Amino acid sequence: MQLGINLGYWGAGMDADNLAVAQEADRLGYAVCWAAEAYGSDAATVLTWVAAQTRRIDVGSAIFQIPARQPAMTAMTAATLDSLSGGRFRLGLGVSGPQVSEGWYGVKFDKPLARTREYVEIIRKAMTRERLSHDGEHWTLPLPGGPGKPIKLTVHPQREHIPLYIAAIGPKNLEQTGEIADGALLIFPSADHLEDTAVRHLRAGREKAGKTLDGFDICPTVPLAVGDDKDVTTLADTFRPYTALYVGGMGSREQNFYNQLARRMGYEQEAAEIQDKYLSGDKQGAAEAVPHDLIDKTTLLGSVDRIADRMKAYAAAGVTTLTLAPAGFTLGERLASLRAGTEALERAGLA
């Protein structure tokens, strides 16, 4: 199992620290550095900045939002980033959510599975550098009856095949991801529930495509807080607002994929209470309603030995790249967490 690092969103006042974190992860031998986008910083610019100031670590989009870009533009960006980074780019895609898709991009959030499949098909075609044409439900290239002609990508990526990941939570999305992608980006992963909530669906998709999970990258992001095992409860409390935001307030009441995931993990009543309080404006109450057990199972908390044991459990559950999101109020704390992650992986015998 390899380790990755997730820088999250840029522009939150820690940009210089984030670059230092990426550079330390590069020095420590982390496999990949991911950057996110929502409705603030875009991931492509951040990844270019990081790639220019690192040497070996891959850089990946977690995610490029599908409603934000035409698929041909995403192919152009991927090819350019792979070329500039010397073959270190990983393309992560996701449909985002209805609030961002419709409120920020003005793109109707409908048929997300079909839209994703078609988006990936166009990107794959464009990356072959053959003349691009496509006749689908969501995109037609070139447009009929006009001056457009099939054209081809002029940029040469460093590699013939750029790894393509999809951020997936729901069972149908996970199955399709297994079928059409090279890896899956997961969130709120519990090693105890991973087979039921994710891996079996990914496996079904691979089987549909005539493949196995061999070579498929299962890549969850896991918050990390290092400390004394006696202080695990305090460490978990650090992530209460984060968990409440996603389970309670990310998306609408009817379309909150993270809330649905918590329910599938057995926290049905708790997930409903968190959402009720968050959507009513009681964010503090929502955070307090998050069960300690839910946080502990979906994060890495405590001593290096305790974290090593959890890493073993993730590896046994099928995780191939464990992406860490280290907590810390200072750069020194975040860098120490990175080093602890490397130490834990070695103690687990997974390095």
C-alpha positions in Angstrom: 0.0 0.0 0.0 1.2 3.5 -0.9 0.6 6.8 0.8 -0.7 10.0 -0.7 -1.3 13.5 0.6 -4.4 15.6 0.1 -3.9 19.4 0.2 -7.6 20.1 0.1 -8.6 23.6 -1.2 -6.0 26.3 -1.9 -6.5 29.9 -0.8 -7.4 29.3 2.8 -4.4 31.2 4.1 -2.0 28.3 4.3 -0.7 28.3 0.7 2.9 28.5 1.6 2.4 25.7 4.2 0.7 23.5 1.6 3.6 23.8 -0.7 6.0 22.8 2.1 3.7 19.9 2.9 3.8 18.7 -0.7 7.6 19.1 -0.9 8.1 17.1 2.4 5.7 14.4 1.1 7.9 14.3 -2.1 11.0 13.9 0.0 9.5 11.2 2.1 8.5 9.1 -0.9 4.7 9.7 -0.9 3.2 8.4 -4.1 0.8 11.2 -5.0 -0.3 14.7 -4.0 -4.0 15.6 -4.6 -5.6 19.0 -4.8 -9.3 19.8 -4.7 -11.7 22.3 -6.2 -15.2 23.5 -5.3 -16.0 27.1 -5.9 -12.7 28.8 -4.9 -9.3 27.7 -6.1 -9.2 25.5 -9.2 -7.1 22.3 -9.0 -5.3 22.6 -12.3 -3.4 25.8 -11.4 -2.5 24.4 -7.9 -1.2 21.2 -9.4 0.9 23.0 -11.9 2.4 25.1 -9.1 3.1 22.0 -7.0 4.5 20.0 -9.9 7.0 22.7 -10.8 8.4 22.6 -7.2 8.6 18.9 -6.6 10.6 16.1 -8.2 9.1 12.7 -7.9 5.6 12.8 -6.4 2.6 12.4 -8.7 0.1 15.3 -8.8 -3.6 14.5 -9.0 -6.9 16.3 -9.3 -9.3 15.2 -6.6 -11.3 16.3 -8.3 -11.8 18.2 -11.6 -15.5 18.9 -11.5 -17.3 17.5 -14.6 -19.8 20.4 -14.9 -16.9 23.0 -14.8 -15.3 21.9 -18.1 -16.1 20.5 -21.4 -14.5 17.1 -21.7 -12.2 18.1 -24.5 -10.9 20.9 -22.3 -10.2 18.4 -19.5 -8.3 16.2 -22.0 -6.2 19.3 -23.0 -5.5 20.1 -19.3 -4.6 16.5 -18.5 -2.2 16.2 -21.5 -0.6 19.5 -20.6 -0.1 18.7 -17.0 1.3 15.3 -17.8 3.7 16.8 -20.2 4.9 19.7 -17.9 5.3 17.3 -14.9 7.3 14.7 -16.7 4.6 12.1 -16.6 3.4 12.6 -13.0 -0.3 13.6 -13.5 -3.3 11.6 -12.4 -6.7 12.7 -13.6 -9.5 12.6 -11.0 -13.0 13.4 -12.0 -16.3 13.9 -10.2 -19.8 15.3 -10.9 -19.7 17.5 -7.7 -23.2 18.0 -6.2 -26.4 19.7 -7.2 -25.8 22.9 -5.3 -22.4 23.5 -7.0 -23.3 22.2 -10.4 -26.5 24.2 -10.7 -25.7 27.2 -8.4 -22.1 27.8 -9.5 -21.8 26.4 -13.0 -25.4 26.6 -14.2 -25.3 23.0 -15.3 -28.3 20.8 -14.6 -27.5 18.0 -12.2 -29.3 15.2 -14.0 -28.2 11.8 -15.2 -24.8 12.0 -13.4 -23.9 8.4 -14.2 -24.6 8.7 -18.0 -22.9 12.1 -18.1 -19.8 10.7 -16.4 -19.6 7.7 -18.7 -19.9 9.9 -21.8 -17.4 12.4 -20.4 -14.8 9.7 -19.8 -15.4 8.3 -23.3 -14.7 11.7 -24.9 -11.6 12.1 -22.8 -10.3 8.7 -23.8 -10.9 9.4 -27.5 -9.2 12.8 -27.3 -6.2 11.3 -25.6 -5.6 8.9 -28.4 -4.8 11.9 -30.5 -7.1 10.7 -33.3 -9.7 13.1 -34.8 -12.4 13.5 -32.3 -16.0 12.8 -33.0 -18.8 11.8 -30.6 -22.5 11.3 -30.9 -24.1 11.1 -27.5 -26.9 12.2 -25.3 -25.0 15.0 -23.6 -22.3 15.9 -26.2 -22.1 15.9 -30.0 -18.8 16.6 -31.6 -18.6 18.2 -34.0 -22.0 20.0 -33.8 -24.1 19.0 -36.8 -25.0 21.5 -39.5 -22.2 23.9 -38.7 -18.6 24.7 -39.7 -17.0 22.4 -37.1 -14.9 19.5 -38.3 -13.3 16.6 -36.3 -10.0 17.8 -35.0 -7.3 16.2 -32.9 -5.3 17.0 -29.8 -2.0 18.6 -30.7 -0.3 18.2 -27.3 1.7 15.1 -26.7 1.3 13.9 -23.1 4.3 12.2 -21.5 2.5 8.9 -21.3 0.1 7.1 -23.7 -2.3 6.4 -20.8 -2.9 8.9 -18.0 -4.4 7.2 -14.9 -8.1 8.2 -14.6 -9.9 8.2 -11.3 -13.5 8.9 -10.4 -14.8 10.1 -7.1 -17.6 7.7 -6.2 -19.8 7.1 -3.1 -23.1 5.5 -4.2 -23.3 1.8 -5.3 -24.2 2.5 -8.9 -21.5 5.1 -9.3 -18.9 2.8 -7.7 -19.9 0.0 -10.0 -19.5 2.2 -13.1 -16.2 3.5 -11.7 -14.9 0.0 -11.6 -16.0 -0.5 -15.1 -14.6 2.6 -16.8 -11.8 4.0 -14.6 -8.4 3.1 -13.4 -9.0 4.0 -9.8 -11.6 5.2 -7.3 -11.4 8.2 -5.0 -13.3 7.5 -1.8 -14.2 9.6 1.3 -15.2 8.6 4.8 -13.8 5.1 4.4 -14.2 2.7 7.3 -12.0 -0.4 7.0 -14.7 -2.4 8.8 -17.4 -1.4 6.2 -15.3 -0.9 3.0 -16.1 -4.3 1.4 -19.8 -3.7 1.7 -19.9 0.0 1.0 -17.4 0.2 -1.8 -15.1 -2.7 -2.8 -17.9 -5.2 -3.8 -19.4 -2.6 -6.1 -16.1 -1.8 -7.7 -15.4 -5.5 -8.2 -18.7 -5.9 -9.9 -17.9 -3.1 -12.3 -14.5 -4.6 -13.1 -16.1 -8.0 -13.8 -18.6 -6.3 -16.1 -15.6 -5.0 -18.1 -14.0 -8.4 -18.1 -11.3 -7.3 -15.5 -10.3 -7.9 -11.9 -9.3 -5.5 -9.2 -5.7 -6.2 -10.0 -4.1 -2.9 -11.0 -7.1 -0.9 -10.0 -6.2 1.8 -7.4 -8.6 2.1 -4.4 -7.7 5.4 -3.0 -9.6 6.8 0.0 -8.8 10.1 1.8 -8.4 9.7 5.6 -7.9 12.6 8.0 -4.8 12.0 10.3 -4.2 13.3 13.9 -1.2 12.0 15.8 -1.1 11.9 19.6 -1.3 9.8 22.7 -3.8 6.9 22.6 -5.3 8.3 25.9 -6.3 11.4 23.9 -8.1 9.7 21.0 -11.4 11.3 22.1 -9.9 14.7 22.0 -8.3 14.1 18.7 -11.6 12.8 17.2 -13.3 16.0 18.4 -11.0 17.9 16.0 -12.9 16.4 13.1 -16.5 16.9 14.4 -17.2 20.1 12.3 -15.7 18.4 9.2 -17.8 15.3 9.6 -20.9 17.3 10.4 -20.4 19.5 7.3 -20.4 16.6 4.9 -22.9 14.3 6.6 -25.2 17.2 7.5 -24.8 20.0 5.0 -23.1 18.9 1.8 -25.9 18.8 -0.7 -29.6 19.0 -0.2 -31.7 16.9 2.2 -32.7 14.6 -0.7 -29.3 14.5 -2.4 -26.5 14.2 0.2 -24.3 11.3 -0.8 -22.2 11.5 2.4 -25.3 11.3 4.6 -26.5 8.2 2.6 -23.0 6.6 3.1 -23.2 7.1 6.9 -26.6 5.5 6.8 -25.2 2.5 4.9 -22.5 2.2 7.5 -25.2 1.7 10.2 -25.6 5.3 11.5 -29.1 5.9 10.1 -30.6 7.7 13.1 -27.4 9.6 13.8 -27.1 10.7 10.2 -30.7 12.0 10.2 -30.1 13.9 13.4 -26.9 15.5 12.1 -28.6 16.6 8.9 -31.7 17.9 10.7 -29.6 20.1 13.0 -27.2 21.3 10.3 -29.9 22.3 7.9 -31.8 24.1 10.7 -28.7 26.2 11.3 -27.5 24.5 14.4 -24.0 23.6 13.2 -22.7 23.2 16.8 -25.5 20.8 17.6 -24.8 18.9 14.4 -21.1 18.5 15.3 -22.0 17.3 18.8 -24.4 14.7 17.3 -21.6 13.0 15.3 -20.9 9.7 17.0 -17.3 9.3 18.2 -17.3 5.8 16.7 -18.0 7.2 13.2 -15.1 9.6 13.4 -12.7 7.0 14.8 -13.6 4.5 12.1 -13.1 7.0 9.3 -9.9 8.7 10.5 -6.4 7.7 11.7 -6.0 8.8 15.3 -3.5 8.3 18.1 -0.1 6.9 18.4 2.1 5.6 15.5 1.4 2.1 16.6 -2.4 2.6 16.7 -2.3 4.2 13.2 -0.1 1.3 11.9 -2.8 -1.1 13.1 -5.4 0.9 11.2 -3.3 1.0 8.1 -3.1 -2.8 8.2 -6.9 -3.0 8.3 -7.2 -0.6 5.3 -4.7 -2.7 3.3 -6.6 -5.9 4.2 -9.8 -4.2 3.1 -8.3 -3.6 -0.4 -6.9 -0.1 -0.2 -3.9 0.4 -2.5 -3.2 4.1 -2.0 -4.1 5.6 1.4 -4.3 9.4 1.1 -3.7 11.3 4.3 -5.1 14.7 5.2 -2.9 15.6 8.2 -4.4 17.8 10.9 -2.4 20.5 12.6 -2.6 24.2 13.5 1.0 24.8 12.5 3.2 23.8 9.6 5.5 21.9 12.0 2.5 19.8 13.2 1.5 18.9 9.7 5.0 17.9 8.7 5.4 15.8 11.8 2.1 14.1 10.9 3.5 13.3 7.4 6.6 11.7 9.0 4.4 9.8 11.4 2.4 8.4 8.5 5.6 7.1 6.9 6.7 5.6 10.1 3.4 3.9 10.7 3.4 2.4 7.2 6.8 1.0 7.9 5.8 -0.4 11.3 2.7 -2.0 9.6 5.1 -3.8 7.2 3.4 -2.2 4.2 6.1 0.1 2.9 
